[in-house]
Amino acid sequence: MAALIETDGHPPDEQPWQALADLLPVGLAIVSLTPEGPGRVIAANPALLALLRGASGTPPELFADAAWVDPEERNRLRAALREPHPIVDMPARLRRADGSVAHVEITAVVGGGSAGGSADVNVGTHELQGTHELQGTHELRGTQRLQVGTLSGRCVQVLVRDVGERRRREEQSRDLYQQLLQAEKMAALGQTMSGVAHELNNPLGAILALAERLRVQGARTPLASGLHTLHKEAERAARIARQLLTFARKRQTTRLMVPLNEVVAETVRLREEDLQRAGLRVSVDLADDLPDVFADPHQLQQVVLNLLINAEHAMVRAEVGRLVRVRTSRDDTDHVRIEVEDDGPGMTADVVSRIFDPFFTTKDVGEGTGLGLAVVQAIVAEHGGRIDVASTPGAGARFAVVLPAAGATVQAPRMQTTVVADTSDRFGEGLRVLLADDEPALAGAVADTLRDAGFEVTMAGDGQEALARAQAQTFDAVICDLRMPRVDGPTFYRAIAAISPPQARRVIFVTGDVTGTEAARFLDESGCRWLAKPFRLAELLRVVRDVVG
């Protein structure tokens, strides 16, 4: 392709230049120059033909409308060719014959014809003057190799570099960078939540505990409705705090052999009253003879609760649908399935694709955190399961949680199903409890609840006072905050274990921390029972019953 090279004369043999043009991995072309700008392709190497052809088809002319994704890019190139300077690496998008897009960089220069013909060309004509010796056709279509002898006139010499692969690598790098930024943001969120958890959960624990006591004691008073609302909103605040902590950092879990139907039935029972107040019905269909799952029962309850709340909010906001169906079944021999389905407004494919993204919500400001379903997915994944969602606009939504069944090789205690509904059962008559907490409001509510259950309660405002009381007498149960002034929970426990191992086994820790790192290791090593603040008083009584029982 001698015409691509400016020389003082014809080389003795044009074949080496032709071979070089054929082997180059970048596109080369000579384009005729007309008064309107670049016109027909006179010569092109195989790399350019392959680039424009794509997977199949006849390649379009380089400067034809069909070859450009954005006509403005072609117009900018034409305008630049009118300037005296060459064009170097101008980005452009070319459309191949098969319709795909090639991202390229174009280098071009306007030059005169090679030796052998007149260089004085009337650019007002559309024809190049001189002698053409062509193999093939003058058209780009169907051309594989062109040998151009002598040309006279002006033309555009064009180099087209395919930068699609480089662009893909750059996009991947940007994606990785954005993922890194997101990971750093989530790590920062986790650290922030870890720092504020203790301060946030202590007052929330006190509010929830007092609201629970007021609701029970005022059940038959004119204030019953208001107390119910107070307790409901306190539980909502506590649930948001737990979701933030669960999402921010992996929580310490206690896994047991869990009868799935009992967890599902209890969770539905807890939420059924709120669903009915919203004008919704609940249908429950629990399969017989389901195998147990090896799981944290509280986290499984959170999964079902979040799915129920999600269905409730979807139907109430849209005022469409009135039924929530909850089912359990065997997915296959080794898996069990929980389904929560509603007949509400459903979701578009775009919403379904983002439904588990953290902080994504379709609710109005103040109505949702966007963490409920993200937490559900995190818990299910941590338990080795998966969650599927199917939804069509106007036809409701179905969430299916699939969990591995516990095999015969799993050896773990079975979940206790005894639930303390209120404090009318004075199972603590004649028993002593040491309560150590530096939050007076929460400690007061817990102490009153324990006394209602028949316990004799001794209180301590910090770890040093608690240690002195525990050394002076023996208690049937010890409830201790993990983080206390003067002497913290781990130090208190080790001192008790040194003087009275049986009493150390009766210690119950409560904590507003996320139980990460050192706290998590301590709880794991000690084997102590523990509750995360904010907790329900009924849940605390259940744990105390297990310890003294």
C-alpha positions, 0 to 999 in steps of 0.5 A: 500500500505505497499510497499510505507512505510519502516517499521521494519516489516509488520504492523498488518493490511495493509489496513490503509496504502492502504486507506491513499495512496488512499486518498492522492491528490498527485500521488504515485508510486513504479517503478522497477529499471533496469540497464538503470534506472526506468522501469515498474510501480509496484504500483500506487495510484488513484491520479496518475492514474487520473493525467496521464489519464486526461479526458479519455484514458488509462494512459501511463507508468510513465517513458515511452516515451509517458508520457513525453513532453520533453525527456530531462526532463526524462533523467535528472531525470534518471541521478539524480537517479544515485546520492546518494541523493533524488530528491525533487520537480524536475519540469517536464511536463507529457503528459496525455492519452488524449494528454493534458499536466500536469505540475508537481513536482517530488520527488523520492528516490531509496530504497531497498525492504521491509522485507520478501525477500532478499535485495541482488538483482542482479541489472543486471537482470530485474526481482525483486526477492521475492513474489508479491501478486497483485490484478489486473495487473502488468501494470499501464494500467487499475490498480485502486488499488494495494496491494503489499505484500513483495518485494525484490530488489531495486525500485524507490519510486516516488511522483508526485505533480500536480502544474498546478493550481499553475502555472496558478495562477503564470501566472495570477499574472505575467500577472497582474503585466505586466498590472500594469507596462503597466498602470504605463507606460501609466500614466507616458506618460500621465503626460509627455505629459501633461507637454510638451503639452503647449510648443509643441502645441504653436509652432505647432499652429503658424506653422499650422496657418501660413502655412494655410494663405500662402496656401490661399494667394499663391494659384495662384503662382508658389509656390502653390505646395510647400505651399500645401506640407507645409500646409499638413505636418503642419497638419500632425504634428498637428494631431500626437500631437492631437493623443498623447494627446487624447491617453495620457489623456481623453480630454474635449469634447463638445457633440452636436446633430450631423448629421452623414452624414454631418460629414462624407461628410465633412471629405471625402471632406477634405481628397479627394484631398490627396487621388486623389493625391495618385491615389485613388478613393473614393466612398461615399454612405450615407443612407437617414433619419439617426438619429442624434448621441449625440457626439463630432463632432470634435472627430467623424471627427477624427475617419473618418479621421484616418480610411481614412488615414489608408486605404490610407497608406495601399494601397499606401505602398503595391501598391495594390488597388485603391478604398475606399468605405465610407458608412453610414447606420442604424445598427438597430433601436437604432444604426447607422453605418459608414463603411470605406472599401478598396480593398488593401492588407488586413491583416493577423489574427495576425495583425488584433488581434493587430491592435488597440494596442497602438504604434503597426504599420506595417509601416516603421520607420518614417511613422506611430506612431501606435496611429491612430487606438488606438485613433479611438477605444478610441473615439468610446468606449467613445461614447458608440459604438464599432468598428469591423474589417474584413480583409483577406490577398489580399482582403482588409479591412473593418472597421465598427463603430457602434454608438448609435443613440440619443434618443428622451430624449436627449436634446442638441444643434444641430451642426452648419453646417456653414463652413467658407472656407476662409476669403473673407466673411468679416463678422466681419466688424465693430466688435472688438476682443481682442486677448490675447496670449503670443506666438507672432507668433501664435497671429500674424497669428490669428490677420491677419486672423481676420483682413482679416475677417473685425475685428478690433483687439486689442492685449495683450501679457499677462493676466494683459494687457488683463484685463486692455484693457477689463476693458477699453472698450467692445469687441464683442469677446475675444480670450484668451490663457488659460495659460498666464503669470502674470494673467492666463485665469481663473483669467482673465475670473472671473474678466471680469464676475464680471464687465461685464457678457455679455462680459464674455459670448463672451470669447473664450479660446485656449489652448495647454494643455490637458485640464485635471483636473483643466483646464477641470473643469474650462472650464466645469463650465464656459461654454466658447467656446474653441479650442485646439491648434493647430487649423485651422484658418477656425475652429477659424473663425467658432467659432468666427462667432458663438459667434458674430452672 
